């Protein structure tokens, strides 16, 4: 095999493992949070009067990486 192909396969394996661990970890975290925080409390915080809900939602969005590994489990939890 050529060196470039070995590098590409190595990078693929590394990213596949890293993203799988990230996805599983964040899914677990979202599940734990859903178990301990009732949906009504989250809804009340995000729909509060004034600009507090907007800033809270923006803060929650800012601390999550911009990748589907975190946004999909979090969105699934919020929609549920």
C-alpha atoms as one frame of an Amber mdcrd trajectory, in Angstrom:
protein
   0.000   0.000   0.000   1.099   3.510  -0.593   1.927   5.809   2.263  -0.952
   8.156   1.424  -3.484   5.338   1.503  -2.162   4.146   4.865  -2.369   7.691
   6.219  -5.939   8.066   4.937  -7.040   4.741   6.458  -5.348   5.606   9.744
  -7.075   8.996   9.858 -10.421   7.373   8.996 -10.078   4.857  11.825  -9.040
   7.559  14.286 -11.963   9.828  13.378 -14.462   6.959  13.398 -13.431   5.946
  16.905 -13.246   9.513  18.206 -16.648  10.522  16.827 -18.279   7.295  18.028
 -17.023   7.885  21.577 -18.179  11.521  21.431 -21.631  10.565  20.132 -22.127
   7.824  22.735 -20.859  10.053  25.555 -23.112  12.973  24.702 -26.095  10.666
  24.188 -25.461   9.229  27.654 -25.188  12.723  29.151 -28.437  13.831  27.514
 -30.167  10.690  28.810 -28.962  11.351  32.350 -30.081  14.975  32.173 -33.498
  13.964  30.852 -33.886  11.541  33.725 -33.110  14.171  36.384 -34.528  17.373
  34.870 -38.226  17.346  33.982 -39.118  18.657  30.503 -41.447  21.235  32.020
 -38.501  22.849  33.824 -36.461  23.087  30.604 -39.442  24.521  28.759 -40.043
  27.056  31.530 -36.397  28.179  31.437 -36.254  28.542  27.658 -39.612  30.298
  27.322 -39.225  32.662  30.260 -40.309  36.241  29.792 -37.790  38.797  28.683
 -34.481  37.964  27.097 -33.360  35.414  29.685 -34.562  32.445  27.619 -32.719
  33.692  24.521 -29.445  34.108  26.401 -29.794  30.707  28.064 -30.483  29.025
  24.719 -27.551  30.866  23.110 -25.273  29.840  25.980 -26.306  26.206  25.678
 -25.687  26.344  21.941 -22.287  27.984  22.391 -20.912  25.321  24.710 -21.732
  22.450  22.362 -19.410  21.660  19.479 -20.816  22.340  16.034 -21.031  18.737
  14.998 -23.879  16.289  14.631 -22.446  14.160  17.436 -23.735  16.651  19.982
 -26.559  18.439  18.220 -28.532  15.336  17.227 -28.813  13.863  20.758 -29.553
  17.280  22.273 -32.180  18.108  19.648 -33.761  14.692  20.073 -33.953  15.292
  23.795 -35.497  18.742  23.380 -38.049  17.533  20.849 -39.036  14.607  23.058
